[in-house]
Amino acid sequence: MKFALINGNKVEATKGAKGLCSHCDAELIAKCGEVKVNHWAHKGKRNCDPWWENETDWHRSWKGKFPIAWQEVTQFDDSGEKHIADVKTQSGWVLEFQHSFLNPEERRARNAFYPKLVWVVDGLRRKTDNKQFQEMLELWGPPLRDEPDIINVFCPDGYRLLKEWNDSNALVFFDFQEETDKEKSMFWFLYPRISSSEDYLLRFSRAEFIELHNNNNFDSLVEKKISSFLEKLINKKQIEDEREASRHWARHRERLSRDDWLRFGRRRL
Ligand SMILES: [Zn+2]
């Protein structure tokens, strides 16, 4: 973990330091080595939260964009189950920074546990993800005519990153941005899936994402860019479904009248 409590304050790990876990009250020891980022570890056991993932520089850099009070916050549900949110904003959004592969079961459990959850997924962990993502954008761009930031893509087979996340009912952002490459907008939002075959991606800015949360303004983005577009998709899907249903009904009627005619013909004979 990034923080331990020392005299009630959230403190980062320094060599030789000891503190308490804010989640389970156990004693924590500072680990400051060459390989992993400086962190606090529980004495002789694994982290007290089974959902905890060892942190990378990528995690730390993300968390560090938000106030310390918002980082590593213990959350309870009605049954008393508790977990540590990477970041919880003042407006109640929980941000989870996901670097490694997460099995679908745990992903769904976390989606259910946090009512307002945003995933930020590290798109640079597997080299193939970034390459495939760029290929897909080239293949399926240009953006929608009336929504210039949005691209409609059909996820090709074998494209793991999108496949792993496109059934999520929480909000998902992909982060492909190298720390040094601030110019490129390599931060994308994946719309929750409405249709079974197509996905929609919103080109977004990492800096704006951070700013919106820090100013407690993320809800306005959700309203303007996410909910309103999803509504459009749902309406479109409804119209398509109705069309399909009426086509189905027309076929059914055709068949009925043919059967009727056959019956009628048979009677006549
Ligand atoms: Zn603990």
Residues whose N, C-alpha, C, O or C-beta is under 5 A from the ligand:
A	BS01	ZN	C21 H23 C24 A26 C48
